Amino acid sequence: MIADGSGIKHFDRKFVASNLQNLLRCPKCTKCFTYSFNKNQGEESYRPFLLPCGHSLCESCLWSDRRDPRCAVCQSPAPPTIMAKSPASKSAANVRDYYELNYHVLGETSSLSYFRRFATDSANQSLSFSSISEE
């Protein structure tokens, strides 16, 4: 935070934007979270799912580690939080059957994509997805 002459502390926009960008990325694969589900076969989905420890992973990473899921941030085990389907069932399962979507991050992702369309000044552009470099 930055203090001005009036004693009011203002947030450093770059610091806030950087933290927001980190919140909106999967900590394992560093892909930006998406708020839509890719229905096409072969396409990966990056919706954020909430783990028991409070961190999030994208759907793709969570599905690829479904045999032994662990949090990429704190390395704690991530057992399923809900059981909509039995793991022994022969029907096709998806991550949503075992974990809750992180609706807070979904909302932020949706809001950010909306603001991205209207980013005209440099402060707003620092929050746009285009400023997030894919690593």
C-alpha positions as CSV (number, residue, x, y, z in Angstrom):
1,M,0.0,0.0,0.0
2,I,1.1,3.5,-0.7
3,A,0.3,6.5,1.6
4,D,-0.3,9.9,0.3
5,G,-0.3,13.3,2.1
6,S,-3.8,12.8,3.5
7,G,-2.8,9.7,5.4
8,I,-5.0,7.5,3.2
9,K,-3.4,4.3,2.0
10,H,-3.9,3.4,-1.6
11,F,-3.3,0.0,-3.1
12,D,-0.5,-0.4,-5.6
13,R,-2.3,-1.4,-8.8
14,K,0.5,-3.5,-10.1
15,F,0.7,-5.5,-6.9
16,V,-3.1,-6.0,-6.8
17,A,-3.1,-7.0,-10.5
18,S,-0.2,-9.4,-10.0
19,N,-2.0,-11.1,-7.1
20,L,-5.3,-11.3,-9.0
21,Q,-3.5,-12.9,-12.0
22,N,-1.9,-15.5,-9.7
23,L,-5.4,-16.2,-8.2
24,L,-6.7,-16.8,-11.7
25,R,-4.1,-19.4,-12.7
26,C,-3.8,-23.1,-11.9
27,P,-0.8,-23.4,-9.6
28,K,0.2,-26.7,-11.2
29,C,0.1,-26.0,-15.0
30,T,-0.1,-22.2,-14.7
31,K,-2.9,-22.0,-17.3
32,C,-5.5,-19.4,-16.8
33,F,-8.7,-20.7,-15.3
34,T,-11.7,-20.6,-17.6
35,Y,-15.4,-20.3,-16.7
36,S,-16.7,-22.5,-19.5
37,F,-16.7,-26.2,-20.0
38,N,-15.2,-27.5,-23.3
39,K,-17.7,-30.1,-24.5
40,N,-15.6,-31.2,-27.5
41,Q,-13.7,-34.4,-27.1
42,G,-10.0,-34.0,-26.8
43,E,-10.1,-30.4,-25.5
44,E,-9.0,-29.7,-22.0
45,S,-11.0,-27.7,-19.5
46,Y,-9.4,-25.3,-17.0
47,R,-12.4,-24.7,-14.7
48,P,-11.2,-24.2,-11.1
49,F,-12.1,-26.8,-8.5
50,L,-11.8,-26.3,-4.8
51,L,-9.7,-28.8,-2.9
52,P,-10.2,-29.7,0.8
53,C,-7.2,-27.5,1.8
54,G,-8.8,-24.4,0.3
55,H,-6.6,-24.1,-2.8
56,S,-7.8,-24.7,-6.4
57,L,-6.6,-26.8,-9.3
58,C,-7.9,-26.7,-12.8
59,E,-10.1,-29.5,-14.1
60,S,-7.4,-30.9,-16.4
61,C,-4.7,-31.2,-13.7
62,L,-7.2,-32.7,-11.2
63,W,-8.4,-35.2,-13.7
64,S,-4.9,-36.2,-14.7
65,D,-4.0,-36.8,-11.0
66,R,-7.2,-38.6,-10.1
67,R,-5.5,-41.7,-8.8
68,D,-3.5,-39.8,-6.1
69,P,-4.7,-36.2,-6.1
70,R,-2.5,-33.7,-4.2
71,C,-2.6,-29.9,-3.8
72,A,0.1,-28.3,-6.0
73,V,0.5,-25.5,-3.4
74,C,0.7,-27.2,0.0
75,Q,1.3,-30.9,-1.2
76,S,-1.6,-32.1,1.1
77,P,-3.7,-35.0,-0.1
78,A,-6.9,-34.0,-1.9
79,P,-9.5,-36.7,-1.3
80,P,-12.9,-36.1,-3.0
81,T,-15.1,-33.7,-1.2
82,I,-18.4,-35.1,-2.6
83,M,-19.4,-38.4,-3.9
84,A,-22.1,-38.0,-6.6
85,K,-21.0,-41.2,-8.2
86,S,-19.4,-44.3,-6.9
87,P,-15.8,-44.6,-7.9
88,A,-16.6,-48.3,-8.9
89,S,-19.3,-47.3,-11.3
90,K,-18.7,-48.1,-14.9
91,S,-20.3,-44.9,-16.2
92,A,-18.1,-42.1,-17.3
93,A,-17.3,-39.8,-14.4
94,N,-16.0,-36.3,-14.4
95,V,-14.3,-34.1,-11.8
96,R,-17.6,-32.4,-11.0
97,D,-18.8,-35.7,-9.5
98,Y,-16.1,-35.5,-6.8
99,Y,-15.1,-31.9,-6.2
100,E,-16.9,-28.5,-6.0
101,L,-16.3,-25.8,-8.5
102,N,-14.6,-22.8,-7.0
103,Y,-17.4,-20.3,-7.7
104,H,-15.4,-17.3,-6.3
105,V,-12.6,-17.8,-8.8
106,L,-15.2,-18.5,-11.6
107,G,-16.8,-15.2,-10.9
108,E,-13.5,-13.4,-10.9
109,T,-12.6,-15.0,-14.2
110,S,-15.9,-14.1,-15.7
111,S,-15.6,-10.5,-14.5
112,L,-12.1,-10.1,-15.7
113,S,-13.0,-11.3,-19.2
114,Y,-15.8,-8.7,-19.2
115,F,-13.5,-5.9,-18.1
116,R,-10.9,-7.0,-20.6
117,R,-13.2,-6.0,-23.5
118,F,-13.4,-2.5,-22.1
119,A,-9.8,-2.0,-21.0
120,T,-8.7,1.4,-22.5
121,D,-6.4,2.9,-20.0
122,S,-3.2,1.5,-18.7
123,A,-4.6,0.7,-15.2
124,N,-7.3,-1.5,-16.7
125,Q,-5.0,-3.1,-19.2
126,S,-2.8,-4.3,-16.4
127,L,-5.8,-6.5,-15.3
128,S,-6.5,-7.9,-18.7
129,F,-5.8,-11.5,-19.7
130,S,-3.6,-10.3,-22.5
131,S,-1.1,-9.1,-20.0
132,I,-0.8,-12.6,-18.5
133,S,2.0,-14.3,-20.3
134,E,1.7,-18.0,-20.9
135,E,4.7,-19.7,-19.5
